[in-house]
């Protein structure tokens, strides 16, 4: 809602576009800091009650965004929604994980959660912009508030009251980070996000300036990439059903090859477009397998830290986005847009090495078991 309507929001509060960019960063930093802290401090609460409470806070923050009379109040409303958004995402994974009765069902439920976020990204931004252009940007937030009410009604009726709870103190949960598998999974999430945003940070410029597509075609290409991401998340769930991290190996090898061809492919509009489509599809496959892997480790060895474990992918994915966006900017300054593939290739190579190490570790543990 904010990204697509940032210029309108800036105009309403008599700010320049650069000054209003703080709205986005405030949300991102609040999301990153609040999510693990809330996960650590709320794991003793009933998951159904906690999820409904988070939805209520999100609803209140969204309504405040729609009616905020000043920029400071609007920023406060974004802090409210950001503080609960990350934990809601993680809590959904935990609830789905607990409700599933088979590995296949578990992985597909988590995949549908990721698919939901993909669909929201594809549809939400243009829909919010359309509503803002048709009426006001505040009406886009009212639409989100209505959807939140509907989501609350659905959650109230579908989520059971007797979900398993493993209360624990901070220290008992933090032991999760001492596990080498979790440490490697964190590095893998950072590098996987890095290989995506090592070039995707400048996706608009790559499509419009480097490949030469018009601004009208740019919107269609971005829509196509979004649709591919949705389908990839479904395949991701199928991969996660049976030792997902092991089944990711050939895709990461393929990613390396594609990134090595990145600069050459960008010399032609259609080879460049085909390469971007392939990269978006294959890059999106890691989400469900790594989330299921971390939840499996936590539920088996650290059940008291399952809630915390569910947040790791989202948190460190955003770390990877921040780090790779910075290195992408430096690469752009030195070598130009087509060279961004080399930036992503470095992250992909590290991710593949970590993935191979994780597979060896899990194979050894399976043999011991």
GUTORKE-875494 format. One line per 2 residues: number of its first residue (from 1); their letters; for each residue z, x, y of C-alpha. Coordinates in nm, 3 decimals. Each point is the difference from the previous one (the first is absolute). Layout:
BEGIN
NUM) a) Z:X:Y ~ ...;
REM end
This chain:
BEGIN
1) xx) 0.000:0.000:0.000 ~ 0.095:0.273:0.247;
3) xx) -0.275:0.253:-0.068 ~ -0.279:-0.252:0.046;
5) xx) 0.154:-0.147:0.317 ~ 0.156:0.308:0.160;
7) xx) -0.213:-0.016:0.315 ~ 0.091:-0.368:0.054;
9) xx) 0.369:0.071:-0.050 ~ -0.021:0.292:0.244;
11) xx) -0.161:-0.225:0.261 ~ 0.268:-0.269:-0.041;
13) xx) 0.283:0.246:0.062 ~ -0.189:0.190:0.276;
15) xx) -0.023:0.320:-0.203 ~ -0.282:0.244:-0.057;
17) xx) -0.144:0.019:-0.350 ~ 0.150:0.346:-0.053;
19) xx) 0.345:-0.122:0.111 ~ -0.018:-0.294:-0.239;
21) xx) -0.080:0.227:-0.293 ~ 0.377:0.045:-0.034;
23) xx) 0.006:-0.350:-0.153 ~ -0.175:0.133:-0.310;
25) xx) 0.209:0.316:-0.028 ~ 0.328:-0.191:0.045;
27) xx) -0.090:-0.222:-0.294 ~ -0.106:0.294:-0.219;
29) xx) 0.311:0.210:0.066 ~ 0.235:-0.296:-0.042;
31) xx) -0.171:-0.087:-0.328 ~ 0.036:0.356:-0.131;
33) xx) 0.365:0.046:0.103 ~ 0.139:-0.348:-0.069;
35) xx) -0.156:-0.059:-0.343 ~ 0.195:0.263:-0.201;
37) xx) 0.322:-0.063:0.194 ~ -0.015:-0.373:-0.070;
39) xx) -0.091:0.063:-0.363 ~ 0.308:0.221:-0.041;
41) xx) 0.236:-0.243:0.170 ~ -0.121:-0.335:-0.141;
43) xx) -0.049:0.071:-0.369 ~ 0.326:-0.179:-0.088;
45) xx) -0.128:-0.330:0.143 ~ -0.170:-0.270:-0.206;
47) xx) -0.374:0.073:0.020 ~ -0.106:-0.359:0.057;
49) xx) 0.248:-0.051:0.283 ~ -0.089:0.337:0.149;
51) xx) -0.373:-0.073:-0.006 ~ 0.046:-0.339:0.167;
53) xx) 0.223:0.160:0.265 ~ -0.263:0.266:0.070;
55) xx) -0.263:-0.273:0.037 ~ 0.225:-0.179:0.250;
57) xx) 0.040:0.318:0.207 ~ -0.376:0.061:-0.017;
59) xx) -0.062:-0.358:0.116 ~ 0.243:0.036:0.290;
61) xx) -0.162:0.329:0.107 ~ -0.349:-0.148:-0.021;
63) xx) 0.095:-0.302:0.211 ~ 0.164:0.231:0.253;
65) xx) -0.325:0.200:0.014 ~ -0.190:-0.320:0.078;
67) xx) 0.229:-0.102:0.287 ~ 0.123:0.338:0.133;
69) xx) 0.007:-0.015:0.383 ~ -0.004:0.379:0.043;
71) xx) -0.110:0.317:-0.177 ~ 0.357:0.117:-0.086;
73) xx) 0.070:-0.332:-0.173 ~ -0.335:0.018:-0.176;
75) xx) 0.085:0.352:-0.121 ~ 0.337:-0.126:-0.123;
77) xx) -0.179:-0.275:-0.194 ~ -0.221:0.262:-0.166;
79) xx) 0.310:0.199:-0.096 ~ 0.141:-0.316:-0.162;
81) xx) -0.309:-0.061:-0.212 ~ -0.053:0.367:-0.087;
83) xx) 0.360:0.043:-0.112 ~ -0.046:-0.256:-0.279;
85) xx) -0.373:0.027:-0.078 ~ 0.029:0.312:-0.215;
87) xx) 0.292:-0.131:-0.204 ~ -0.178:-0.333:-0.056;
89) xx) -0.298:0.186:-0.144 ~ 0.221:0.211:-0.225;
91) xx) 0.215:-0.295:-0.105 ~ -0.308:-0.190:-0.110;
93) xx) -0.086:0.287:-0.234 ~ 0.352:0.001:-0.146;
95) xx) 0.004:-0.377:-0.051 ~ -0.345:0.004:-0.162;
97) xx) 0.106:0.293:-0.219 ~ 0.312:-0.186:-0.120;
99) xx) -0.174:-0.333:-0.059 ~ -0.281:0.148:-0.211;
101) xx) 0.046:-0.006:-0.376 ~ -0.274:0.248:-0.102;
103) xx) -0.141:0.326:0.138 ~ -0.334:-0.172:0.066;
105) xx) 0.162:-0.284:0.192 ~ 0.223:0.240:0.193;
107) xx) -0.285:0.220:0.117 ~ -0.223:-0.294:0.094;
109) xx) 0.275:-0.168:0.201 ~ 0.052:0.320:0.198;
111) xx) -0.378:0.032:0.038 ~ -0.017:-0.353:0.144;
113) xx) 0.261:0.099:0.259 ~ -0.219:0.291:0.110;
115) xx) -0.303:-0.229:-0.011 ~ 0.181:-0.241:0.230;
117) xx) 0.053:0.276:0.255 ~ -0.365:0.102:-0.031;
119) xx) -0.119:-0.356:0.061 ~ 0.237:-0.026:0.295;
121) xx) -0.149:0.319:0.145 ~ -0.355:-0.122:-0.051;
123) xx) 0.055:-0.354:0.128 ~ 0.305:0.027:0.227;
125) xx) -0.133:0.232:0.267 ~ -0.329:-0.181:0.073;
127) xx) 0.169:-0.341:-0.034 ~ 0.273:0.099:0.245;
129) xx) -0.261:0.134:0.242 ~ -0.208:-0.319:-0.036;
131) xx) 0.301:-0.222:0.076 ~ 0.094:0.216:0.299;
133) xx) -0.352:-0.018:0.141 ~ -0.019:-0.375:-0.061;
135) xx) 0.343:-0.081:0.146 ~ 0.269:0.264:0.072;
137) xx) 0.127:0.307:-0.184 ~ 0.340:-0.173:-0.024;
139) xx) -0.161:-0.269:-0.217 ~ -0.086:0.265:-0.260;
141) xx) 0.374:0.068:-0.040 ~ 0.067:-0.373:-0.025;
143) xx) -0.250:-0.008:-0.287 ~ 0.197:0.280:-0.172;
145) xx) 0.321:-0.198:0.056 ~ -0.152:-0.305:-0.170;
147) xx) -0.113:0.212:-0.296 ~ 0.352:0.148:-0.020;
149) xx) 0.150:-0.349:-0.021 ~ -0.240:-0.086:-0.283;
151) xx) 0.087:0.327:-0.177 ~ 0.370:-0.083:0.031;
153) xx) -0.052:-0.342:-0.158 ~ -0.195:0.157:-0.288;
155) xx) 0.259:0.276:-0.051 ~ 0.284:-0.252:0.001;
157) xx) -0.163:-0.196:-0.281 ~ -0.136:0.287:-0.210;
159) xx) 0.256:0.282:0.007 ~ 0.281:-0.056:-0.254;
161) xx) 0.362:0.026:0.110 ~ 0.123:0.213:-0.289;
163) xx) -0.195:0.323:0.047 ~ 0.168:0.312:-0.140;
165) xx) 0.199:0.194:0.260 ~ 0.133:0.357:-0.029;
167) xx) 0.239:0.056:0.293 ~ 0.068:0.362:0.092;
169) xx) 0.121:0.217:0.286 ~ -0.228:0.231:0.204;
171) xx) 0.078:0.311:-0.204 ~ -0.067:-0.172:-0.333;
173) xx) -0.345:-0.103:0.123 ~ -0.093:0.332:0.160;
175) xx) 0.025:0.171:-0.339 ~ -0.351:-0.140:-0.053;
177) xx) -0.136:0.280:0.220 ~ 0.137:0.267:-0.236;
179) xx) -0.247:-0.103:-0.269 ~ -0.303:0.233:-0.002;
181) xx) -0.231:-0.285:-0.102 ~ 0.100:-0.191:0.314;
183) xx) -0.044:0.311:0.215 ~ -0.351:0.048:-0.136;
185) xx) -0.079:-0.369:0.042 ~ 0.098:0.028:0.367;
187) xx) -0.232:0.300:0.050 ~ -0.273:-0.190:-0.186;
189) xx) 0.037:-0.305:0.228 ~ -0.012:0.219:0.313;
191) xx) -0.310:0.189:-0.116 ~ -0.175:-0.315:-0.124;
193) xx) 0.047:-0.161:0.340 ~ -0.105:0.331:0.156;
195) xx) -0.330:0.011:-0.187 ~ -0.079:-0.352:0.123;
197) xx) 0.097:0.038:0.365 ~ -0.125:0.357:0.014;
199) xx) -0.329:-0.165:0.092 ~ 0.082:-0.374:0.031;
201) xx) 0.189:0.059:0.326 ~ -0.345:0.032:0.159;
203) xx) -0.187:-0.247:-0.218 ~ -0.141:-0.193:0.296;
205) xx) -0.136:0.317:0.158 ~ -0.144:0.117:-0.331;
207) xx) -0.185:-0.328:-0.053 ~ -0.116:-0.049:0.359;
209) xx) -0.053:0.352:0.134 ~ -0.073:0.214:-0.307;
211) xx) -0.188:-0.251:-0.218 ~ -0.154:-0.182:0.297;
213) xx) 0.084:-0.361:-0.088 ~ 0.013:-0.246:0.289;
215) xx) 0.324:-0.159:0.117 ~ -0.105:-0.326:-0.168;
217) xx) -0.070:0.181:-0.326 ~ 0.331:0.185:0.038;
219) xx) 0.194:-0.325:-0.039 ~ -0.196:-0.088:-0.313;
221) xx) 0.053:0.345:-0.150 ~ 0.374:-0.018:0.066;
223) xx) 0.006:-0.345:-0.164 ~ -0.185:0.142:-0.301;
225) xx) 0.251:0.286:-0.028 ~ 0.284:-0.252:0.018;
227) xx) -0.149:-0.211:-0.280 ~ -0.041:0.312:-0.216;
229) xx) 0.366:0.080:0.063 ~ 0.099:-0.345:-0.127;
231) xx) -0.194:0.044:-0.327 ~ 0.134:0.353:-0.040;
233) xx) 0.357:-0.127:0.015 ~ -0.073:-0.234:-0.290;
235) xx) -0.141:0.288:-0.205 ~ 0.305:0.201:0.103;
237) xx) 0.221:-0.257:-0.170 ~ -0.199:0.024:-0.321;
239) xx) 0.030:0.378:0.005 ~ 0.375:-0.025:0.054;
241) xx) 0.049:-0.219:-0.307 ~ -0.031:0.290:-0.246;
243) xx) 0.121:0.339:0.121 ~ -0.172:-0.042:0.334;
245) xx) 0.061:0.346:0.141 ~ -0.172:0.159:-0.303;
247) xx) -0.302:-0.227:0.046 ~ -0.030:0.103:0.365;
249) xx) -0.103:0.357:-0.085 ~ -0.380:-0.049:-0.029;
251) xx) -0.005:-0.198:0.324 ~ 0.169:0.281:0.192;
253) xx) -0.247:0.251:-0.144 ~ -0.279:-0.230:0.117;
255) xx) 0.164:-0.024:0.344 ~ -0.008:0.380:0.024;
257) xx) -0.373:0.004:-0.074 ~ -0.070:-0.276:0.252;
259) xx) 0.199:0.175:0.272 ~ -0.183:0.326:-0.069;
261) xx) -0.325:-0.193:0.068 ~ 0.143:-0.173:0.310;
263) xx) -0.150:0.222:0.271 ~ -0.343:0.007:-0.166;
265) xx) -0.003:-0.378:-0.057 ~ 0.083:-0.072:0.364;
267) xx) -0.342:0.135:0.101 ~ -0.161:-0.327:-0.110;
269) xx) 0.117:-0.352:0.087 ~ -0.041:-0.151:-0.347;
271) xx) 0.131:0.290:-0.208 ~ 0.294:0.017:0.239;
273) xx) 0.066:-0.372:-0.036 ~ -0.018:0.016:-0.380;
275) xx) 0.240:0.293:0.000 ~ 0.250:-0.183:0.225;
277) xx) -0.016:-0.309:-0.225 ~ 0.065:0.210:-0.309;
279) xx) 0.288:0.187:0.163 ~ 0.170:-0.317:0.125;
281) xx) -0.025:-0.158:-0.345 ~ 0.127:0.300:-0.198;
283) xx) 0.270:0.097:0.250 ~ 0.160:-0.345:-0.019;
285) xx) 0.065:0.031:-0.374 ~ 0.320:0.205:0.026;
287) xx) 0.227:-0.271:0.149 ~ 0.109:-0.203:-0.303;
289) xx) 0.024:0.289:-0.252 ~ 0.232:0.210:0.217;
291) xx) 0.212:-0.303:0.099 ~ 0.041:-0.102:-0.365;
293) xx) 0.074:0.360:-0.099 ~ 0.280:0.034:0.258;
295) xx) 0.147:-0.339:-0.092 ~ -0.013:0.090:-0.370;
297) xx) 0.189:0.325:0.063 ~ 0.259:-0.176:0.216;
299) xx) 0.055:-0.299:-0.229 ~ 0.039:0.224:-0.305;
301) xx) 0.212:0.284:0.142 ~ 0.130:-0.119:0.339;
303) xx) 0.026:-0.382:-0.008 ~ 0.241:0.008:0.294;
305) xx) -0.281:0.151:0.215 ~ -0.286:-0.235:-0.091;
307) xx) -0.008:-0.152:0.347 ~ -0.017:0.343:0.162;
309) xx) -0.269:0.108:-0.246 ~ -0.215:-0.298:0.095;
311) xx) -0.014:0.120:0.363 ~ -0.114:0.356:-0.070;
313) xx) -0.371:-0.066:-0.032 ~ -0.018:-0.191:0.330;
315) xx) 0.217:0.251:0.188 ~ -0.173:0.317:-0.113;
317) xx) -0.344:-0.158:0.017 ~ 0.066:-0.037:0.373;
319) xx) 0.117:0.363:0.015 ~ -0.333:0.099:-0.156;
321) xx) -0.186:-0.211:0.255 ~ 0.182:0.169:0.289;
323) xx) -0.048:0.355:-0.132 ~ -0.367:-0.041:-0.097;
325) xx) -0.085:-0.175:0.325 ~ 0.133:0.305:0.183;
327) xx) -0.198:0.246:-0.214 ~ -0.308:-0.222:0.033;
329) xx) 0.028:0.027:0.378 ~ 0.021:0.380:-0.022;
331) xx) -0.298:0.011:-0.239 ~ -0.198:-0.221:0.236;
333) xx) 0.069:0.231:0.295 ~ -0.115:0.307:-0.192;
335) xx) -0.287:-0.122:-0.219 ~ -0.101:-0.358:0.090;
337) xx) -0.002:-0.333:-0.183 ~ -0.205:0.092:-0.311;
339) xx) 0.250:0.278:-0.081 ~ 0.283:-0.251:-0.049;
341) xx) -0.086:-0.008:-0.370 ~ 0.142:0.350:-0.039;
343) xx) 0.327:-0.116:0.154 ~ 0.026:-0.277:-0.259;
345) xx) -0.109:0.232:-0.280 ~ 0.308:0.222:0.049;
347) xx) 0.233:-0.298:-0.041 ~ -0.199:-0.122:-0.302;
349) xx) 0.025:0.339:-0.171 ~ 0.379:0.010:0.044;
351) xx) 0.029:-0.363:-0.117 ~ -0.200:0.082:-0.314;
353) xx) 0.219:0.302:-0.081 ~ 0.314:-0.213:0.043;
355) xx) -0.152:-0.277:-0.212 ~ -0.077:0.242:-0.283;
357) xx) 0.357:0.133:0.017 ~ 0.142:-0.353:-0.013;
359) xx) -0.215:-0.085:-0.303 ~ 0.120:0.312:-0.184;
361) xx) 0.362:-0.084:0.079 ~ -0.030:-0.359:-0.123;
363) xx) -0.180:0.116:-0.316 ~ 0.281:0.245:-0.075;
365) xx) 0.264:-0.268:0.057 ~ -0.191:-0.242:-0.225;
367) xx) -0.005:0.261:-0.280 ~ 0.375:0.054:0.037;
369) x) 0.058:-0.374:-0.012;
REM end
